[in-house]
Amino acid sequence: MRDILIDIQHWQKEGESIALATVIQTWGSAPRKIGSHMAFTLSGKITGSVSGGCVENAVIEAGMQVLKTNHPQLLHFGVADETAWEVGLACGGSIDVFVQPLDAQMFQELQKVITNEERAIYVTVIGGADELLGKQILIQEDRIIFGSLGNEIDSHVLSLSPEISAPQQLAIGDAQLFINVIRSAPTLIIVGGVHIAVALASLAKTIGYRTVLIDPRKAWANETRFPNVDKLIQSWVDDAFQQVSINSSTAIAVLTHDPKIDDPAIKLALNSSAFYVGALGSKTTNTKRRERLLSDGVSESQMDKVHAPIGLDIGAQNPEEIALAVMSQIVQVFRKQNQVEGKREA
């Protein structure tokens, strides 16, 4: 939802009729993950994707009917169907897509959650009684923020909500539900305003990461060097880490080569819930750093979590290539973590 938020806001201001399409199931080589969204208008404007281009035209065609009748539809595209070849899924995948008119009030509440970088789940009825089809509820922590599917269904989903961390389907009585998850945007905390950090911050922003730059040295950490980071902190790491929220969607890259900055940052990072901790430096530098931190009370198992030397081995030589190697490794670790969480839910 985050990637189509701004376009939907603009369309609402223009008074457009908007349909929302959601991937609710995939098999095989379907290119978009469960929970992905596409929105489009009766006038033909499109944002987002449900298949990377394979079935968009067919989904939009069905969506136009949804907007005219105000009745949601569950669409299936698979290689076993002649339709699948017509719409472009001949590569061996299949997907289910639920198309419904955008609920303006629900979207307003979703927008608040996303803007505030909060976690929530929102539940849509995709099958069952016709009068419930397309109805939604939004749940945050232990309370319903908006909507209702009936007391029995609401209570059941509410009791399960703390355990739900990945999109999934759920049957309650005759109702078939799709549960989607809103997480805070992944965040990259960069410690050290070095040349690599300039390229790394830019690349992270490009792929949707919130960026934080920490460096007590004002010559290195300033708005001229980093005009587009979300947060710039000119403080020593002990103070700086108290000014940021670190969770399981946070990556931390330590880049200064200065033990006075790097060592405390790594120690704090390893005692947080960050999904990634990486440190710049050669094998020799990292061996010495490891010895220092072990003697300072960091355990062997904790040190084994540090990606050092930082980044994937792609033969990078300049700051931009090193930034690419680092960001590639961060994305790799983040996606593997999400896959594990998804398998646990399944």
Buried (B, 14 or more C-beta within 10 A) or exposed (E): BBEBBEBBEEBBEEEBBBBBBBBBBBEEEBBBBBBBBBBBBEEEBBBBBBBEEBBBEBBBEBBBEBBEEEBBBBBEBBBEEEBBEEBBBEEEBBBBBBBBBBBEEBBEBBBBBBEEBBBBBBBBBBBBEEEBBBBBBBBBEEEBBBBEBBEEBBEBBBEBBEEBBBBBBBEBEEBBBBBBBBBBEBBBBBBBBBBBBBBBBBBBBEEEBBBBBBBBBEEBBBEEBBEEBBBBBBBBBEEBBEEBEBBBBBBBBBBBBBBEBBBBBBBBBBEBEBBBBBBBBEEEBBEEBBEBBEEEEBEEEBBEBBBBBBBBEEEBEEBBBBBBBBBBBBBEBBEEBBEEBBEEEE
